[in-house]
Amino acid sequence: MLSRVKGGEEIIVTERGLPIARIVPIRAGEMGTEQWRDLERQGLMRLGTGRLPKDFSKLPRPKDPGASVRKAVIAEREEGW
């Protein structure tokens, strides 16, 4: 979906058929560095560093004994995601 937004498309996110969010592209120059920092200070976002922690690949994988993540992905795909 993000590649479609990068291409200029607007995405409406729904939950059980009800719209809950809109993802829209930000035009070049629309937001400056200070605006990003302000959002971070407000706790609304976190600026990425572009790096993963050193031991990221060694971290244990989350457990999902009921396969709820797999079931959620399958359900979304069946809904047309």
C-alpha positions in Angstrom: 0.0 0.0 0.0 2.8 2.4 0.8 4.3 2.1 -2.7 0.9 3.1 -4.1 0.8 6.2 -1.8 4.4 7.0 -2.9 3.0 6.9 -6.4 0.5 9.6 -5.5 -2.5 7.5 -4.6 -4.7 8.1 -1.6 -5.6 5.0 0.5 -8.7 4.7 2.7 -8.2 2.2 5.6 -11.3 0.4 6.7 -12.2 -1.9 9.5 -15.1 -4.2 8.8 -16.2 -2.0 6.0 -16.1 1.3 8.0 -13.5 3.9 7.1 -11.1 4.6 10.0 -8.1 6.4 8.4 -6.8 7.9 5.2 -3.2 7.6 4.0 -2.2 10.4 1.7 1.1 11.3 0.1 3.1 14.2 1.4 4.2 16.5 -1.4 7.8 17.4 -1.7 8.6 20.4 0.6 5.2 20.2 2.3 6.7 19.5 5.7 10.1 20.8 6.9 12.4 19.2 9.4 11.2 21.3 12.2 7.6 20.1 11.6 8.8 16.5 11.8 10.7 17.2 15.1 7.6 19.0 16.5 5.4 15.9 15.8 8.1 13.7 17.5 8.2 16.0 20.6 4.4 15.7 20.8 4.8 11.9 20.8 2.8 11.5 17.6 5.7 9.9 15.7 9.2 8.7 16.0 11.9 9.6 13.5 13.7 6.6 12.2 17.5 6.3 12.2 17.6 4.0 9.2 19.4 1.4 11.3 18.2 -1.7 13.1 19.7 -2.6 16.5 22.9 -4.6 16.3 21.3 -7.7 17.8 18.1 -7.4 15.8 18.5 -10.7 13.9 19.2 -12.5 17.2 16.1 -11.4 19.0 13.6 -14.1 19.6 10.6 -14.3 17.3 7.2 -13.4 18.9 5.2 -16.4 19.8 1.7 -16.8 18.2 0.4 -20.2 19.5 -3.1 -19.6 18.2 -1.9 -18.4 14.8 -3.9 -15.2 15.2 -1.5 -13.2 13.0 -1.7 -15.7 10.2 -5.5 -15.8 10.5 -5.7 -12.0 10.4 -3.6 -11.9 7.3 -5.7 -14.5 5.6 -8.9 -12.7 6.6 -7.6 -9.4 5.2 -6.6 -11.1 1.9 -10.0 -12.6 1.6 -11.5 -9.1 2.0 -9.5 -8.0 -0.9 -6.4 -6.4 0.7 
